Amino acid sequence: MMDLEGSGTWSQHATIADYEAASGNTIEAFGESPVLGALVESGELPPVSERLPADAQVVVPSNEIGTYGGTFMFPSGSMPTWEHVFSYAADMGSTEPNVIKSYEVNDDATVYTFHLREGLKWSDGVPMTANDWVWYYNNITLNEEYSPEVRSEYATDSGPATLTMVDDYTIQYTFQEPNGLFPLVMSRVHPPYTPVHYMSQFHPDTADAAELDALIAESGLTDWTALWETKESYNGNPDIPTIFRWKVTNDESAGVRTLERNPYYWKVDPAGNQLPYIDEVQAGEQDGEVQLVTMIAGEADLIWQDDAQGNYALLKEEEASGNFVMVPQIGMSVGIGNILFAYTVEDQVLADLFNSLDFRVALSIGTDRDEINSIIYNGLLEPSQWAPASGPPYNGERDIFKQYAYHDVAEANALLDNLGTTRDGDAARLRSDGETLELVMEMAMEDEFQDSVAIAELIKLQWERDLGIQLVIRPCDCGFWGFSEGGEPVGLFLTAFPFGNEYPASLGRDEIVVPLGVEWPSVWGPWSAWINSDGEEGAEAPAAAVQLAELARAFQSVGSPSDGIELERQIAEIHAENIWTVGLLHRPSTFALSNYHVFNSRMGNVSNPTPIEVEYMSLESMYISE
């Protein structure tokens, strides 16, 4: 069996010709799973050479050529196995063509020409052509009834792109302004294509009206848009053809979803073997504790993402049994103990304090990060403000992101005194209006934030003892990033979240980092509404927050990823200068304590480290070694 603790990583080449030119090797024949070979023998399938496109993609496994067979057991819900237009390299640092074989972009990044793979087929054997892309774009992406607003990845400030069919295997996106990040964005969005020969029966422009109404009624739905959502679900509808690795075979009512290999999958290994190696996937929805027991018993093949968090010590102890290994993730730079402020809270005294940089600095240096790190995390984290990942391109290890992450009680009290809050010896600190300075700190209670109460209790002890600030701890049902849902924010919010994510050139689109969106309004509060409405709504935002929004808007139309990254460095530095979020601790981006996946030891060709998202792990090149 291969050594999962090895350092191998997979790679891919857009076509067989590219692989042969790069490696000096030749692929002379194709192989296939015995399961499919039997169907070829019985006449139910054409030979593998006829099922593959002429320019199949070549995936070089992380360690060795795998073996066919087996069932992959995935207890973390639906199997996310989309095939994106572009895909990330194994290190998540760059993108490369995936569904398409190649592309060109003009000098000002307004016109992208995509070359499809001639001979690539849907799982039912029907060829994929440019029509599957253009029809979807015009009838779904631009359909105002289905999509009232065009998704941001297909539009610039001047409006949506146009998509034209050059020929059966060439399409062209044309934007009205530069969109240099388009390939990066197309590495992580919903597939922009559909099997028109199947899905057109569910669209009012192409379906028989009476037949469509009957289908809607039969499904118990209200309109065609809801029916489309149901029928286009690659994890929910066993009838829809796919180009993915595996195809679901039972409907969503099943407790465990079964996926079988796609006989027309378009990737091969260096020996010419059609991928994937694994025949079948069983995907179920188990809660975290059941997943843990299942993995320890050797009855699961992967625990995904956060499902294993909080059980590091137990898993590390059980790892010695040999049933599984813990593989670090290539991932996000996560801040632990981030303190958010309700900058526009109705209490004007508190609002004035929260909007004072000196007040935020006082709370920052008045918090003993080393004590929190030692007691809760055994000293494994790093004191830091909320910061991007270390190393290129953002270099979150720089001193600017360590500002005010030291501990100095005397300096903190001096800052608080200068703000008009008073304290008589060890007594509670008073506000400028004579009331006791009492803050409410809320925190979400989801599994991902299970340490928040423990952190808050230590902060409460430190602030009340050292600063005279009284703290009320209030766990709440308040989602991942927000203050109490349905209520007005009252003070502080404690959480853990990343500065950006694992994708390159993504900070400028992150609504937690920049005040352009409304998905996480509590992060920016009415400032975001004010910026987005040009001052018609919300509360006036400070100049630095407006500058963030301006950089984010400029980010949308950069000419290249490198231009976008330069803007993002500026965004990160503005955060460091203003400390809108006081960060306490920083988790390294490949930190085993909580950034890890758990793989069954029987799994071969697992890259180490491995991406966070399952769809970027090159599951097709993994195999089961019994």
matplotlib code that plots the C-alpha trace (Angstrom):
import matplotlib.pyplot as plt

x = [0.0, 1.2, 2.4, -0.2, 2.3, 4.3, 4.7, 3.3, 0.9, -1.1, -0.8, -2.7, -2.1, -4.8, -4.4, -2.6, -0.4, 0.6, 1.4, 3.5, 5.4, 6.1, 7.0, 8.5, 6.2, 3.6, 0.1, -0.5, -3.6, -6.5, -7.6, -10.9, -12.5, -13.5, -17.0, -17.1, -15.1, -17.9, -20.5, -18.4, -18.2, -22.0, -22.5, -24.0, -21.2, -18.8, -15.1, -13.2, -11.3, -14.7, -16.0, -13.0, -12.4, -9.5, -7.9, -8.5, -7.0, -4.2, -4.0, -0.7, -1.5, 0.3, 2.1, 1.4, -0.9, -4.0, -6.1, -9.8, -12.7, -14.2, -16.8, -15.8, -17.7, -18.4, -20.5, -20.4, -23.5, -23.8, -20.7, -19.4, -17.8, -18.5, -16.2, -15.3, -14.3, -10.9, -9.5, -6.9, -3.5, -2.7, -1.3, -4.4, -2.0, -3.0, -5.7, -5.5, -8.1, -10.2, -13.5, -12.1, -8.9, -7.5, -8.3, -7.1, -7.7, -7.2, -4.9, -7.4, -9.1, -12.5, -12.7, -12.2, -12.2, -12.7, -11.9, -14.0, -12.9, -14.1, -15.6, -16.3, -19.6, -22.3, -22.8, -25.5, -23.1, -24.4, -21.6, -21.2, -21.0, -20.9, -24.7, -24.8, -23.0, -24.6, -28.1, -27.6, -26.2, -28.9, -31.8, -30.8, -28.0, -29.6, -33.2, -34.8, -37.5, -34.9, -32.1, -33.4, -29.8, -27.0, -24.4, -21.4, -19.0, -20.6, -20.9, -18.9, -20.3, -21.4, -23.5, -23.4, -21.1, -22.3, -21.6, -21.4, -20.8, -17.8, -18.3, -19.4, -16.4, -15.5, -17.3, -16.4, -17.3, -17.1, -17.2, -17.8, -14.9, -11.7, -12.3, -8.8, -10.0, -12.5, -10.5, -10.1, -13.8, -14.7, -12.7, -15.3, -18.8, -21.8, -21.1, -22.0, -23.3, -26.2, -27.2, -29.6, -30.9, -32.3, -32.9, -34.7, -37.9, -38.1, -37.8, -40.8, -39.0, -38.4, -40.8, -44.4, -46.5, -49.0, -46.4, -44.4, -47.4, -48.1, -44.5, -44.7, -48.0, -46.7, -43.7, -45.9, -44.1, -45.4, -43.5, -40.9, -38.0, -38.6, -38.8, -35.6, -33.8, -34.9, -34.1, -30.7, -29.5, -26.6, -26.8, -30.5, -31.8, -30.6, -31.9, -29.8, -26.7, -23.4, -19.8, -18.6, -16.6, -19.6, -23.3, -26.0, -28.3, -31.0, -33.1, -32.8, -35.3, -32.7, -30.9, -27.6, -26.9, -25.3, -23.1, -21.7, -18.8, -19.4, -18.5, -17.8, -15.5, -12.8, -9.7, -7.0, -3.8, -0.3, -0.8, -4.0, -6.4, -9.7, -10.5, -11.9, -10.3, -13.1, -16.3, -18.9, -19.5, -21.9, -22.7, -24.7, -25.6, -24.3, -23.8, -20.3, -20.1, -21.4, -18.9, -16.2, -17.2, -17.5, -14.1, -12.4, -14.1, -12.6, -16.0, -15.6, -13.1, -13.1, -14.3, -14.6, -13.6, -15.1, -16.7, -13.6, -12.9, -12.9, -11.8, -8.1, -6.8, -9.0, -8.3, -4.6, -4.7, -6.8, -4.6, -2.1, -4.7, -3.8, -7.4, -7.0, -4.5, -4.9, -3.8, -3.3, -5.3, -4.0, -6.3, -7.5, -5.7, -8.2, -8.3, -9.4, -11.1, -12.0, -13.9, -16.4, -17.9, -21.4, -20.2, -23.7, -25.2, -28.0, -26.2, -24.2, -21.7, -20.8, -20.9, -18.3, -16.1, -16.3, -15.5, -12.4, -9.2, -7.7, -10.6, -10.0, -6.3, -6.9, -9.0, -6.4, -3.4, -5.5, -6.1, -3.5, -3.3, -0.6, -2.8, -5.7, -3.3, -1.7, -4.9, -7.1, -4.7, -1.6, 0.4, 0.0, -1.5, 0.2, -0.8, -1.9, -4.5, -7.0, -4.7, -4.3, -2.3, 1.5, 3.8, 3.1, 1.1, -0.3, 2.4, 0.2, 3.3, 4.4, 4.7, 1.8, -0.5, 1.0, 0.3, -1.2, -1.1, 1.2, 0.0, 0.4, -2.2, -0.8, -0.9, -4.4, -5.7, -4.0, -5.8, -9.1, -8.5, -7.8, -11.2, -13.1, -13.8, -12.7, -11.8, -11.1, -8.5, -9.8, -13.4, -15.4, -14.7, -17.3, -18.5, -18.4, -22.1, -21.3, -22.8, -20.8, -18.9, -20.5, -20.2, -22.2, -20.3, -22.3, -21.0, -22.5, -22.9, -22.3, -19.7, -17.2, -17.1, -17.2, -14.2, -15.9, -17.4, -14.1, -12.3, -14.9, -14.7, -10.9, -11.5, -14.1, -11.7, -8.9, -11.0, -12.8, -9.7, -7.2, -9.3, -12.4, -14.6, -17.6, -18.4, -21.7, -21.2, -24.3, -24.2, -26.8, -28.4, -26.8, -25.3, -21.7, -20.8, -23.7, -25.2, -28.5, -30.7, -33.8, -32.4, -30.2, -26.5, -25.8, -22.1, -19.4, -19.4, -16.7, -16.1, -13.5, -13.3, -10.7, -9.2, -10.3, -10.2, -8.2, -8.6, -6.1, -7.3, -10.5, -10.2, -11.7, -14.9, -15.2, -18.1, -16.5, -13.3, -14.9, -18.2, -19.8, -22.4, -25.2, -24.8, -23.0, -24.5, -23.4, -19.7, -20.1, -23.5, -25.2, -21.9, -22.3, -25.8, -24.7, -21.9, -24.0, -26.9, -24.6, -25.6, -29.4, -29.6, -27.7, -25.1, -22.3, -19.2, -15.7, -13.4, -11.2, -14.2, -15.2, -11.6, -12.0, -15.1, -13.4, -10.5, -13.0, -14.9, -11.6, -10.8, -13.7, -12.2, -8.5, -6.6, -4.9, -4.8, -1.5, -3.2, -5.9, -3.5, -1.8, -5.2, -5.8, -2.6, -3.8, -7.1, -5.3, -3.1, -6.1, -7.6, -4.3, -4.2, -7.8, -8.2, -12.0, -11.8, -9.6, -7.9, -6.5, -4.8, -3.9, -4.0, -1.4, -2.8, -1.7, -2.3, -3.2, -5.1, -8.2, -7.1, -7.1, -9.0, -9.2, -8.7, -9.1, -5.7, -6.9, -7.1, -4.3, -3.0, -4.0, -2.0, -0.3, -1.3, -4.7, -7.2, -10.1, -12.8, -13.4, -14.0, -10.3, -8.7, -8.4, -10.7, -10.6, -6.9, -7.5, -7.9, -8.9, -6.2, -7.7]
y = [0.0, 3.5, 5.7, 8.4, 10.4, 10.9, 14.2, 13.3, 15.6, 15.0, 17.1, 17.3, 18.0, 19.6, 17.0, 13.8, 15.7, 18.1, 15.2, 13.4, 16.6, 17.4, 13.9, 12.2, 9.3, 8.0, 6.8, 4.1, 2.4, 2.9, 0.8, 0.7, -0.7, -4.3, -3.2, -1.2, -3.8, -6.3, -3.9, -3.5, -7.3, -7.5, -4.7, -2.3, 0.2, 1.1, 0.5, 2.9, 4.5, 5.6, 6.9, 9.2, 12.5, 12.7, 15.2, 13.6, 15.2, 13.3, 13.2, 12.1, 10.6, 11.8, 8.5, 5.7, 4.2, 3.0, -0.1, -0.3, -1.1, -0.6, 1.7, 5.0, 5.7, 9.4, 10.2, 14.0, 14.6, 15.0, 14.2, 17.5, 16.3, 19.2, 19.6, 23.3, 25.1, 25.6, 23.8, 24.6, 23.0, 20.7, 23.5, 25.7, 28.5, 28.7, 27.6, 25.5, 24.4, 21.5, 20.9, 23.0, 22.0, 25.5, 29.2, 32.6, 36.0, 39.3, 42.1, 44.0, 40.9, 41.6, 38.6, 35.0, 32.2, 28.7, 25.6, 22.6, 19.0, 17.4, 14.1, 14.8, 13.1, 13.3, 10.1, 8.9, 9.1, 12.3, 14.7, 17.9, 20.8, 24.6, 24.6, 23.2, 26.3, 29.0, 27.7, 27.6, 31.1, 32.7, 30.7, 30.4, 32.8, 35.7, 34.7, 37.4, 35.1, 32.5, 34.9, 38.3, 39.5, 38.2, 36.4, 38.6, 36.2, 37.0, 40.7, 43.9, 47.3, 48.0, 44.9, 41.2, 39.5, 38.1, 34.5, 33.4, 30.1, 30.3, 26.7, 23.5, 23.3, 27.0, 29.7, 33.3, 35.4, 39.2, 41.6, 45.4, 46.0, 44.1, 41.0, 39.6, 37.3, 35.4, 32.1, 32.2, 32.8, 30.0, 27.6, 27.7, 28.5, 26.4, 24.6, 27.1, 24.3, 21.8, 18.8, 20.6, 17.4, 16.5, 19.8, 21.7, 19.8, 21.8, 25.2, 27.2, 28.5, 24.9, 22.6, 21.9, 24.1, 21.4, 18.8, 21.3, 22.3, 18.6, 18.0, 20.9, 19.7, 16.1, 17.3, 19.3, 22.5, 26.0, 27.0, 26.0, 27.7, 25.4, 22.4, 23.4, 23.5, 20.0, 18.5, 20.2, 18.8, 16.5, 15.1, 14.9, 13.8, 10.4, 11.0, 14.0, 13.2, 14.4, 14.8, 14.3, 11.4, 9.6, 9.8, 9.6, 6.6, 7.1, 10.1, 12.5, 10.5, 7.8, 7.9, 7.0, 8.3, 5.9, 7.2, 5.0, 5.7, 7.7, 5.4, 8.5, 10.3, 12.2, 11.8, 9.2, 8.4, 8.2, 4.6, 5.4, 4.0, 5.8, 7.4, 7.3, 4.2, 3.9, 2.2, 3.5, 6.1, 5.8, 9.2, 9.6, 12.4, 11.6, 14.0, 14.7, 12.2, 9.4, 10.2, 10.1, 6.6, 5.4, 6.6, 5.2, 1.8, 2.0, 2.2, 5.7, 6.8, 10.6, 13.0, 16.3, 19.7, 20.9, 17.5, 16.4, 19.6, 19.5, 15.9, 16.3, 14.7, 11.6, 11.2, 11.6, 8.9, 6.5, 7.2, 4.7, 2.0, 2.2, 2.6, 6.2, 9.0, 12.8, 14.8, 18.6, 20.9, 23.5, 26.1, 29.3, 31.5, 31.4, 34.0, 32.6, 34.9, 37.7, 40.5, 42.4, 45.7, 47.1, 50.4, 51.9, 50.6, 52.9, 53.6, 56.6, 56.4, 52.9, 53.8, 56.6, 54.2, 51.5, 54.0, 55.1, 53.3, 54.0, 52.1, 49.1, 49.2, 49.3, 46.2, 44.5, 45.2, 44.7, 41.0, 38.4, 36.3, 34.1, 33.0, 32.2, 30.4, 28.4, 27.4, 26.6, 25.7, 24.4, 27.3, 26.0, 29.2, 32.6, 36.0, 38.1, 40.6, 39.3, 38.7, 37.0, 33.9, 33.9, 33.8, 35.0, 36.7, 38.5, 37.9, 37.9, 37.3, 40.9, 43.2, 45.4, 42.4, 42.0, 45.6, 45.9, 42.1, 42.5, 42.7, 45.9, 46.5, 49.9, 51.3, 49.9, 51.7, 54.9, 54.9, 54.2, 57.0, 59.4, 58.5, 59.8, 56.5, 56.6, 54.0, 54.4, 51.8, 48.3, 49.4, 49.0, 51.5, 54.2, 55.6, 59.3, 59.5, 58.0, 54.6, 51.4, 50.5, 47.1, 45.4, 42.4, 39.9, 37.5, 34.3, 31.7, 28.2, 26.1, 23.3, 25.4, 27.9, 25.5, 27.3, 30.7, 30.6, 29.4, 32.2, 34.7, 33.6, 34.3, 37.7, 38.5, 37.6, 39.7, 42.8, 42.9, 42.3, 44.5, 47.1, 47.4, 46.7, 44.5, 41.8, 39.9, 36.7, 35.8, 32.7, 33.0, 31.5, 34.1, 32.3, 32.2, 35.9, 37.9, 39.3, 38.0, 37.3, 39.4, 41.8, 44.9, 44.4, 45.4, 45.4, 42.8, 39.6, 36.9, 34.4, 32.5, 33.2, 33.5, 36.6, 35.5, 31.8, 29.1, 30.5, 32.9, 36.4, 36.2, 38.9, 41.6, 39.6, 38.6, 40.4, 39.8, 41.6, 44.5, 46.3, 45.7, 43.0, 42.4, 38.7, 39.3, 42.7, 42.4, 42.6, 46.1, 47.0, 50.0, 51.2, 48.6, 49.8, 53.4, 52.6, 50.4, 52.9, 55.9, 57.4, 56.8, 54.2, 53.1, 55.1, 57.2, 55.0, 56.3, 57.3, 54.2, 51.9, 53.7, 53.3, 49.6, 49.6, 51.6, 49.1, 46.2, 47.8, 48.3, 44.7, 43.5, 44.9, 44.3, 43.1, 40.1, 38.1, 39.8, 43.2, 41.9, 40.6, 44.0, 45.6, 42.9, 43.6, 47.2, 46.0, 43.8, 46.7, 49.1, 46.4, 46.3, 50.0, 50.4, 47.1, 47.1, 43.5, 42.9, 39.5, 37.4, 34.4, 33.1, 29.6, 28.6, 27.7, 24.0, 23.6, 20.0, 20.8, 21.8, 22.1, 18.5, 15.8, 12.3, 9.5, 5.8, 4.1, 2.1, 5.2, 5.5, 8.6, 11.1, 14.3, 15.6, 18.3, 18.2, 21.0, 21.8, 21.3, 17.7, 18.7, 19.9, 16.8, 14.8, 12.1, 10.5, 9.5, 8.1, 4.4, 1.8, -0.6, -3.5]
z = [0.0, -0.7, 2.1, 2.7, 4.7, 1.5, -0.2, -3.7, -5.4, -8.5, -11.7, -15.0, -18.6, -20.8, -23.6, -24.4, -26.8, -24.0, -21.7, -24.3, -25.1, -21.4, -20.3, -23.4, -22.8, -25.3, -24.6, -27.2, -26.0, -23.5, -20.6, -18.7, -15.6, -15.8, -15.0, -18.3, -20.1, -19.5, -20.9, -24.0, -24.4, -24.1, -26.7, -24.2, -24.6, -27.4, -26.9, -24.6, -27.5, -28.9, -25.6, -24.9, -26.7, -29.1, -26.7, -23.4, -20.3, -18.6, -14.8, -13.3, -9.9, -6.8, -6.2, -8.6, -11.3, -9.4, -9.6, -10.6, -8.3, -4.9, -3.2, -1.8, 1.5, 2.1, 5.2, 4.9, 2.7, -1.1, -3.1, -4.5, -7.7, -10.1, -13.1, -13.5, -16.7, -15.1, -12.2, -9.6, -9.6, -6.7, -4.6, -5.2, -6.4, -10.1, -12.5, -15.7, -18.3, -17.2, -19.1, -21.9, -23.5, -24.1, -24.3, -25.5, -24.1, -25.9, -24.7, -22.6, -21.1, -22.6, -25.0, -23.9, -26.5, -25.1, -27.1, -26.1, -26.3, -29.5, -28.8, -25.1, -24.3, -21.7, -19.6, -22.0, -25.0, -26.5, -27.6, -25.6, -28.1, -27.9, -28.0, -24.5, -23.3, -25.4, -24.9, -21.1, -21.0, -23.1, -21.6, -18.0, -17.0, -18.8, -18.2, -16.0, -14.6, -13.5, -12.8, -11.9, -11.6, -13.7, -11.7, -11.0, -12.7, -16.1, -15.7, -15.2, -14.1, -17.7, -17.9, -18.7, -21.2, -24.5, -25.4, -29.0, -30.8, -33.1, -34.2, -32.6, -30.4, -29.9, -27.8, -27.0, -24.0, -24.7, -21.8, -22.0, -19.6, -18.6, -16.6, -15.9, -13.1, -15.3, -15.4, -11.6, -11.1, -13.6, -11.4, -8.7, -10.0, -11.0, -14.3, -17.1, -19.4, -19.4, -21.5, -23.7, -25.3, -21.8, -20.0, -22.8, -22.0, -18.8, -20.2, -21.5, -24.6, -25.9, -24.2, -25.2, -22.9, -21.9, -21.3, -19.2, -17.1, -16.5, -15.3, -12.9, -11.5, -11.2, -9.3, -6.9, -7.8, -8.7, -11.8, -14.3, -12.4, -9.4, -11.8, -13.4, -10.1, -9.3, -12.7, -13.0, -9.7, -10.5, -7.0, -6.8, -10.3, -11.4, -15.0, -15.9, -18.0, -16.6, -17.5, -13.9, -12.6, -11.2, -11.8, -9.1, -9.6, -6.9, -5.9, -3.0, -0.9, -0.4, 2.9, 1.2, -2.3, -4.8, -7.6, -10.3, -12.7, -15.8, -18.8, -20.9, -18.4, -20.3, -18.3, -18.4, -16.4, -18.0, -18.8, -20.8, -18.2, -18.2, -14.9, -12.3, -10.7, -8.1, -9.4, -6.9, -4.3, -1.3, 0.1, 3.3, 5.7, 9.2, 12.1, 13.3, 16.1, 14.0, 11.3, 13.9, 15.1, 11.5, 10.6, 13.7, 12.8, 9.3, 7.7, 6.1, 3.5, 4.1, 6.7, 5.0, 6.2, 9.5, 10.3, 12.1, 14.0, 17.8, 17.9, 17.1, 20.3, 20.0, 16.3, 16.8, 19.4, 17.3, 14.2, 15.6, 15.0, 11.3, 10.1, 9.0, 8.5, 9.1, 6.1, 6.5, 4.2, 1.8, 3.2, 4.7, 7.0, 9.9, 12.7, 16.1, 18.5, 16.1, 17.9, 15.7, 16.8, 16.2, 14.9, 14.5, 17.7, 19.0, 22.3, 21.1, 23.9, 22.9, 19.2, 19.8, 21.7, 19.1, 16.3, 18.2, 17.0, 20.5, 22.1, 19.8, 20.4, 24.2, 24.0, 21.8, 24.0, 27.1, 26.1, 27.1, 23.9, 25.3, 28.2, 25.8, 23.5, 26.3, 28.1, 25.1, 22.3, 24.1, 22.7, 19.1, 17.6, 16.9, 18.4, 15.5, 14.3, 11.7, 8.8, 5.4, 4.9, 5.5, 2.5, -1.0, -2.3, 0.8, 3.4, 6.4, 8.6, 8.2, 11.2, 10.0, 10.9, 14.3, 15.4, 18.9, 19.3, 22.3, 25.9, 27.9, 30.6, 31.6, 28.1, 27.6, 30.7, 29.7, 26.4, 28.1, 30.6, 27.7, 26.1, 29.1, 30.8, 34.4, 37.0, 40.7, 41.6, 41.0, 40.6, 37.4, 34.7, 34.1, 30.8, 30.0, 31.1, 34.5, 33.7, 34.2, 31.1, 30.3, 27.0, 25.6, 23.7, 21.5, 19.8, 17.5, 18.9, 15.7, 15.9, 14.1, 17.0, 19.9, 21.5, 21.5, 25.0, 26.5, 24.8, 25.9, 29.5, 29.5, 27.9, 30.5, 33.3, 31.8, 31.0, 34.3, 36.3, 34.3, 32.5, 34.7, 31.7, 32.6, 30.0, 29.5, 27.5, 25.4, 23.2, 20.5, 17.5, 15.2, 12.3, 11.2, 11.0, 12.5, 15.6, 16.8, 13.8, 13.8, 16.4, 16.6, 17.4, 20.9, 21.2, 20.3, 18.4, 18.9, 16.1, 14.0, 10.3, 7.6, 6.0, 2.5, 1.6, 0.0, -3.5, -5.1, -5.9, -3.9, -1.2, -3.5, -3.8, -0.2, 1.5, 4.9, 3.8, 1.7, 2.3, -1.0, -0.3, 2.0, 2.7, 6.0, 6.9, 10.6, 9.6, 8.1, 9.4, 7.9, 6.4, 3.7, 2.9, 2.8, 0.4, -1.9, -2.0, -2.7, 0.7, 0.4, 3.1, 6.2, 8.1, 6.7, 6.4, 7.3, 4.5, 4.9, 4.5, 1.4, 0.1, 0.6, -1.5, -4.2, -4.3, -4.4, -7.4, -9.2, -8.5, -10.5, -13.7, -13.4, -16.5, -14.8, -11.6, -10.6, -10.8, -8.6, -6.0, -5.8, -5.0, -2.5, -0.7, -0.3, 1.0, 3.6, 4.7, 5.2, 7.5, 9.4, 9.9, 11.1, 13.1, 12.4, 13.7, 16.7, 16.1, 18.9, 17.4, 13.9, 12.7, 10.1, 6.7, 6.9, 10.6, 11.6, 14.8, 12.8, 9.1, 8.2, 6.4, 7.7, 5.1, 5.4, 5.2, 2.2, 0.1, -2.5, -4.3, -1.6, -2.1, 1.1, 1.8, 0.2, -0.9, 1.4, -1.2, -2.3, -5.9, -6.2, -4.7, -8.0, -6.7, -10.1, -9.5, -6.0, -5.7, -3.0, -2.0, -0.1]

ax = plt.figure().add_subplot(projection="3d")
ax.plot(x, y, z, "-o")
ax.set_aspect("equal")
plt.show()
